Amino acid sequence: MKSVPFGSGTAPAVIAGMMRIPDKTDAEVRELYDTARAAGIDFFDHADIYGGAMHVCEERFASALQLSAAERDEITLQTKCGIVPSEQMFDFSYEHIVTQVEGSLKALRTDHIDVLLLHRPDALVEPEEVARAFDELSAAGKVRAFGVSNHTPRQIDLLRTAVTQPLIANQLQLSITHSPIIAQGVAANMSGEEQSIVRDGGGIVEYCRINGITIQAWSPFQAGFFDGVFLGNPKHPELNAVIDRLAAKYAVEPIAIATAWITRHPAHMQVVLGTTTPQRVADAAAGADVELSRSEWYELFRAAGHIVP
């Protein structure tokens, strides 16, 4: 598994998302975890809201694995806060951030969170509140690094008017077929083309590269916004024909090519896997070590229906 720059260090190019484990048995969670570790994945992504209620997936993960102190130190635990589903709102207040971190620490049965992300932008954010929470959590050793999720360049800049802690990650939806953060730049200044419309505040990929922020690609195999996967989907015959040909060339499964398309990007992104099927984790992770050529990358991009002017 290749590594990518992450904060002041490095992290695996593929990470394991734990959103779908609440109904898994202890043995199934352990098999998923062991398969990820064997594939070179030592980075596990959570959020306080995963599982249908607060901290359900975090608790399921910790309860099933019963990690020793030594094993806990071998892995990176990332979680998120800021969404309040019961009230259909977002909350980046000092009180909410601190309360949710305490809940995550308890659920994960750990004394520290390696990475805390703000989960979707809060329209009522007060950067000073976020800064106070981050500073206290860092000083107490409860959170070691911070980042955001689904944030635009200007939203990150707004946080930085008060937040002094480095923001080292931005988790964004990205797949071959759902790639406006890349595709809009390719079709820039093309009047009348849907692809040229800016949806991220303007150049989020370039912004993250300039500022040393690692992009974490969520839903990397989804056709759109929770529209189902594109792999093997008859709605995407041309794309799947290219994927299958490249999979045969590189002796990997098709899912690995979908991973490789993201990890080929020079922004050194991470791919966030959502699957709970161990074999798919192993197959997808193998894509991080496939180095697509420039022509292959663009062929996949075109086959997904994007314009290359």
C-alpha positions in Angstrom: 0.0 0.0 0.0 1.5 3.3 -1.0 1.5 6.3 1.3 0.4 9.9 0.8 1.4 13.0 2.6 -0.8 13.6 5.6 -0.2 16.5 7.9 3.4 16.4 9.0 3.6 12.7 8.2 2.1 10.1 5.9 -0.9 7.9 5.7 -2.2 5.0 3.5 -3.7 6.0 0.2 -6.8 3.9 1.0 -8.7 4.1 4.3 -11.5 2.0 5.7 -14.9 3.7 6.4 -16.9 2.3 9.2 -20.3 3.7 8.4 -22.0 0.4 7.6 -20.9 -1.8 10.5 -23.7 -1.4 13.1 -25.4 -4.7 12.2 -22.2 -6.7 11.9 -21.2 -9.3 14.4 -18.0 -9.1 16.4 -16.5 -11.7 14.2 -17.5 -9.8 11.0 -16.1 -6.6 12.3 -12.8 -8.3 13.2 -12.6 -10.0 9.8 -13.1 -6.6 8.1 -10.5 -5.0 10.3 -8.0 -7.8 9.8 -8.4 -7.8 6.1 -7.9 -4.0 6.0 -4.7 -4.4 8.1 -3.4 -7.1 5.8 -4.0 -4.9 2.8 -1.9 -2.1 4.4 -4.8 -0.1 5.7 -4.2 1.1 9.3 -6.6 4.2 9.0 -10.2 3.9 10.1 -12.8 6.5 9.4 -15.8 7.2 11.7 -18.4 9.9 12.4 -20.5 10.5 15.5 -23.7 10.1 13.5 -22.9 6.8 11.8 -25.2 4.0 12.8 -28.5 5.8 13.0 -27.9 7.4 16.4 -25.0 9.1 18.1 -21.8 7.1 18.4 -23.3 3.7 17.4 -20.7 2.7 14.8 -17.8 4.0 17.0 -19.1 1.8 19.9 -19.6 -1.2 17.7 -16.1 -0.9 16.4 -14.5 -0.7 19.8 -16.7 -3.4 21.4 -16.1 -5.9 18.6 -12.3 -5.4 18.4 -11.4 -4.9 22.1 -8.0 -3.4 20.9 -5.1 -3.6 23.2 -3.2 -0.4 24.0 -0.4 -1.5 21.7 -2.8 -2.3 18.8 -4.6 1.0 19.3 -1.3 2.8 18.8 -0.7 1.0 15.5 -3.8 2.5 13.9 -5.2 6.0 13.0 -8.8 6.7 14.2 -10.6 9.5 12.5 -14.0 10.7 13.4 -16.3 13.6 12.6 -18.8 15.9 14.3 -21.1 18.8 13.5 -24.3 17.2 12.1 -27.3 17.0 14.4 -29.8 14.7 12.7 -32.4 14.9 15.4 -32.8 18.6 14.7 -31.9 18.6 11.0 -29.1 21.1 11.5 -25.4 21.6 11.8 -23.6 22.8 14.9 -20.0 23.9 15.1 -20.3 25.6 18.5 -17.7 25.1 21.1 -20.1 23.2 23.3 -21.2 20.8 20.6 -17.7 20.0 19.3 -16.3 19.3 22.8 -19.4 17.3 23.9 -19.2 15.1 20.7 -15.5 14.5 21.1 -16.0 13.3 24.6 -18.8 11.0 23.4 -16.5 9.6 20.6 -13.6 9.0 23.0 -15.9 7.0 25.3 -17.5 5.1 22.4 -14.1 4.3 20.8 -12.6 3.4 24.2 -9.6 5.5 23.6 -7.9 8.5 25.2 -7.3 10.3 22.0 -8.7 10.8 18.5 -6.0 11.0 15.8 -8.0 13.1 13.4 -11.2 15.1 14.0 -13.1 16.5 11.0 -15.9 19.0 10.9 -18.7 17.2 9.2 -20.3 19.4 6.5 -20.3 23.2 6.7 -22.3 25.0 9.4 -23.9 28.2 7.9 -23.8 29.7 11.4 -20.2 28.9 12.1 -18.3 31.2 14.4 -14.6 30.5 13.7 -13.6 31.7 17.2 -15.8 29.0 18.7 -14.2 26.3 16.6 -10.7 27.6 17.4 -11.4 27.5 21.2 -12.7 23.9 21.0 -9.7 22.8 18.8 -7.1 24.5 21.0 -8.5 23.0 24.2 -8.9 19.5 22.7 -5.3 19.6 21.4 -3.9 21.0 24.6 -5.6 18.2 26.5 -4.2 15.6 24.2 -7.7 14.4 23.2 -7.4 15.2 19.5 -4.1 15.2 17.6 -5.1 16.7 14.3 -8.0 18.5 12.7 -9.7 18.8 9.3 -13.0 19.4 7.6 -15.4 17.6 5.3 -17.3 18.9 2.3 -15.9 22.4 2.7 -15.2 24.9 0.0 -12.0 27.0 -0.2 -13.7 30.1 1.2 -15.3 28.1 4.0 -11.8 26.9 5.0 -10.4 30.4 4.7 -13.2 31.6 7.0 -12.2 29.0 9.7 -8.6 30.0 9.3 -9.4 33.6 10.4 -9.4 32.2 13.9 -8.3 28.5 13.8 -4.6 28.2 14.3 -4.5 24.4 14.3 -3.5 23.1 10.9 -6.4 21.8 8.8 -4.9 18.7 7.2 -7.8 16.9 5.5 -11.0 17.7 3.5 -13.3 14.7 2.9 -15.1 15.3 -0.4 -17.3 13.1 -2.6 -15.4 11.9 -5.6 -15.6 9.0 -8.1 -14.9 8.6 -11.8 -18.5 9.5 -12.6 -19.1 12.0 -9.7 -16.2 14.3 -10.2 -17.3 17.9 -10.5 -14.3 19.0 -8.3 -12.0 17.8 -11.2 -14.3 18.0 -14.2 -15.3 21.7 -13.8 -11.6 22.7 -14.1 -11.1 20.7 -17.3 -14.1 22.5 -18.9 -13.4 25.9 -17.5 -14.8 28.9 -19.4 -17.0 26.8 -21.7 -20.2 28.8 -22.0 -23.3 26.7 -21.9 -21.6 23.5 -20.7 -23.0 22.0 -17.4 -19.5 20.6 -16.6 -18.0 24.1 -16.5 -20.3 25.3 -13.7 -18.3 25.9 -10.4 -19.9 24.0 -7.5 -17.2 24.1 -4.9 -16.5 27.7 -4.4 -13.7 27.6 -7.0 -10.9 25.2 -7.4 -11.1 23.1 -4.2 -8.6 20.5 -5.5 -6.1 23.1 -6.4 -6.7 24.9 -3.1 -6.0 21.7 -1.1 -2.9 21.1 -3.1 -1.6 24.6 -2.5 -2.3 24.4 1.2 -1.2 20.9 2.0 -4.7 19.6 2.7 -5.2 15.9 1.9 -8.4 15.2 0.0 -10.2 12.1 1.2 -12.5 10.8 -1.5 -15.8 9.4 -0.2 -18.3 7.3 -2.2 -15.4 6.4 -4.6 -17.5 3.9 -6.5 -20.9 5.7 -6.5 -22.3 6.8 -9.8 -23.7 10.0 -8.2 -25.1 11.2 -5.0 -26.0 7.8 -3.5 -27.2 6.6 -7.0 -25.7 3.2 -6.7 -22.3 2.0 -7.9 -21.1 2.4 -11.5 -19.1 -0.8 -11.5 -21.0 -3.4 -13.5 -23.9 -1.0 -13.9 -25.5 -1.3 -17.4 -26.1 2.4 -17.4 -22.4 2.9 -17.8 -21.4 0.4 -20.5 -18.6 2.4 -22.1 -17.0 3.1 -18.8 -17.2 -0.5 -17.6 -15.7 -1.7 -20.9 -12.6 0.5 -20.3 -12.4 -0.5 -16.6 -12.6 -4.2 -17.5 -9.9 -3.9 -20.1 -7.6 -2.1 -17.7 -8.4 -4.6 -14.9 -7.3 -7.4 -17.2 -4.1 -5.5 -18.2 -3.0 -4.9 -14.6 -4.3 -8.3 -13.3 -6.6 -6.7 -10.7 -10.4 -6.6 -10.1 -12.4 -3.7 -11.7 -12.9 -2.1 -8.3 -9.1 -1.6 -8.2 -9.1 0.4 -11.4 -11.8 2.7 -9.8 -9.4 3.2 -6.9 -6.4 3.7 -9.1 -8.2 6.5 -11.0 -8.3 8.5 -7.8 -4.9 7.6 -6.4 -3.3 8.4 -9.8 -4.1 12.1 -9.3 -1.1 14.1 -8.2 -3.0 15.7 -5.4 -2.1 12.4 -3.5 -5.7 11.8 -2.4 -7.0 9.1 0.0 -9.8 6.8 -1.1 -12.4 6.1 1.7 -13.9 2.7 1.3 -17.4 2.2 2.4 -17.8 -1.5 1.8 -18.0 -4.1 4.6 -17.2 -7.0 2.4 -13.6 -8.1 3.2 -12.8 -9.3 -0.3 -13.9 -6.0 -1.8 -11.7 -4.2 0.7 -8.7 -6.2 -0.4 -9.6 -5.9 -4.1 -10.1 -2.1 -3.9 -6.9 -1.6 -1.9 -4.9 -3.2 -4.6 -5.7 -0.3 -6.8 -3.5 2.0 -4.8 -0.5 0.3 -6.3 -1.7 0.5 -9.9 -0.1 3.5 -11.7 -2.4 4.4 -14.5 -0.8 6.2 -17.5 -2.0 9.7 -18.3 -3.8 8.4 -21.4 -5.6 5.7 -19.4 -6.7 8.2 -16.7 -8.2 10.5 -19.4 -9.7 7.6 -21.2 -11.6 6.6 -18.0 -12.6 10.3 -17.5 -14.0 10.5 -21.1 -15.7 7.1 -20.8 -17.6 8.4 -17.8 -19.1 11.1 -19.9 -16.9 14.1 -19.1 -15.8 16.6 -21.7 -12.2 16.9 -22.6 -12.2 20.0 -24.9 
